[in-house]
Amino acid sequence: MNWRINESGVSATIENIEWERIHLILTVRLHIDGQKTYDIDKMEFYAVNNFGGCGVKFDVRRKEDIIKLHVNVTNNGDLRCIPRGTYRIFVCEKDCVLAECETSPDIADQLEAMSRNFLYGERGKSYNVTFYIEDGTDTLPFRMHCIALGAVGVTFPQNPSFLKKINLIKALKDCYLSSRSVLRRVYKWYSFLYKSRRKNTVLFMTEQNQKIASNLKAVSDRMVDRQLDQQYRLLYSARPAAAEPQSKKSWIGLMKLLAQSGTIFIDDHAPVLDWLKLDDDTTLIQLWHAGAGFKSSGYSRWGHEGCPSPQSCHRQYKYGIAGSKNIAPFFSEVWGINDEQVLPTGMPRMDEYLDEQHRNEKIKELYEQFPMCRGKKVILFAPTYRGRNKKTAYYPYELIDFEKLYQICGDEYVVLFKMHPWVNKDIVIGKKYADKFLDVKKYPNINDLFYIVDLLITDYSSNIFEYSLMRKPMLFFAFDKIQYSFSRGFHRDYEESAPGKVCYSFEEVLSAITDKDFEYEKVEQYITHHFDYIDSGASDRVIDWILLGKMPENISNAIKKKQEEIQRMHELDFATGMLVQQDD
């Protein structure tokens, strides 16, 4: 890099520091000497460590001479957290360094409060982003320090035990005899055997369920329909390993399947891949099960209990999928990957859902199975669960005023209750309500129910994604929005994004039903934003774009451009100029 700080006529001051979840936003004011001419829109901002290495290229958003620098601290563009180091921020134009960012005196005493710690690893570890001003200068040079820390003892220091330091038995267990180290070697052994034959082998895998379903099944079935099972060898692995212990035979069998596969499709978090690194010639694809709700997960909730470690299964994805390019940032944030890696193929499971013949068949079946719905408007009450996980999941049924809901149904409505499958306690419907209320929790596919539903009542669930395409109204019963936002977090503003009226009490829900006050206009806005395709071609797009290499040119070009940007970031060398500056 060419050092022009002394003669550039450019100065930059950081005037504010903000956080949006894991996104760091620095407000920078530029001042340019009137005799100098620069194209501000072409300026680039880099965070550079003390050794001259580039750790971040900021996303720059400009309004006149005020510039906002954005970076996701869990992904510096290279699918990793900002690396450990102390960073200064340089303003650059092409290969010229024009200025180093200073700190505004207005925030100098607030830097400590603006710093942030993100706990992970069962709250025993922390990733810290700390801001400070470097000592020993006449100015206020801005510094940002990033580091991952582990738990340490707080007792008074003593001489360490020599025997503990050379505990050979523990070392042997950790390196060779622990279950994970053994399984890694099993995987490597099978990889050696199958490496030359894995190219055309595809594995459909879930660690959350006992059967292949949803997006995985849709893509697999479509490959068979297109006779691609003659070109590709299709393998399957379905285990509830995320919640239940598995046998040694099951684990060894999984290692063999993974080692045989050139492409692996998953549709949820696979904990085994948090600690097992796949070979570089194996492609991992995330066909995420949820459309686009509000709940934070993965790296979106970094710093909260249960969040992933800096390296996890998510970092191994080559691609994930979403309904549209507009919502790709929601998913890339969750997975800690780049926006360009999230392909707007649509959800494969919706191919059948949008098929007219399937819809007509299911409507006939549903009215036969639930005759009380004939000739009535159907309300579906389908909220998400409360609690931390599958074992503790529940729903506070006491908040539902069954009597008043029954009364406002009159001759117009019936109500179906479908609770989240993790909620173990079933809803109890009194006999006097049985002619209008029905528990349909055991009905296998909520999407099919949407065909006969006239009003969906939900909260933070992603079921709104599929239901929105029915172009019917929704209500959102968000009685615990504040508590939920702190415990689970939202990856976008709830009130602005909900495609319907938000109610904070059951009385408000009842009033909205009575007054037919659903704020329906939000549904069309939601559809426009969340769907690039409304058809039955999502499975074909996944197959064509990912397996057959027929990626649309604009998408492949964007991916290539991002890769080139990352490569350039690695190649930039600020070290020489920094040494000269220090000598001065």
Secondary structure, DSSP 8 states (H G I E B T S, - for coil): -EE-TTTS-EEEEEEEEEEETTEEEEEEEEEE-TT----GGGEEEEEEETTS-EEEE-EEEEETTEEEEEEETTBSSSSS---SEEEEEEEEETTEEEEEEEE-TTTGGGHHHH-EEEEETTTTEEEEEEEEE-SS-SS-BEEEEEEEEE----S------HHHHT-HHHHHIIIIISHHHHHHHHHHHHHHHHGGG-TTEEEEEESS-SS--HHHHHHHHHHHHTTGGGTSEEEEEE--TTTS---HHHHHHHHHHHHH-SEEEESS--THHHH----TT-EEEE--S----SB--GGGGTTSTT---SS-GGGGEEEEE-S-STTHHHHHHHHTS-GGGEE----TTHHHHT-HHHHHHHHHHHHHH-GGGTTSEEEEE----BSSSTTT-B--GGG--HHHHHHHHTTTEEEEE---TT--S-----GGGTTTEEE-TT-S-HHHHGGG-SEEEESS-TTHHHHGGG---EEEE-TTHHHHHHHT-BSS-HHHH-SSEEESSHHHHHHHHHHT---THHHHHHHHHH-S--SS-HHHHHIIIIIS----HHHHHHHHHHHHHHHHHHH---HHHHHHHHH-
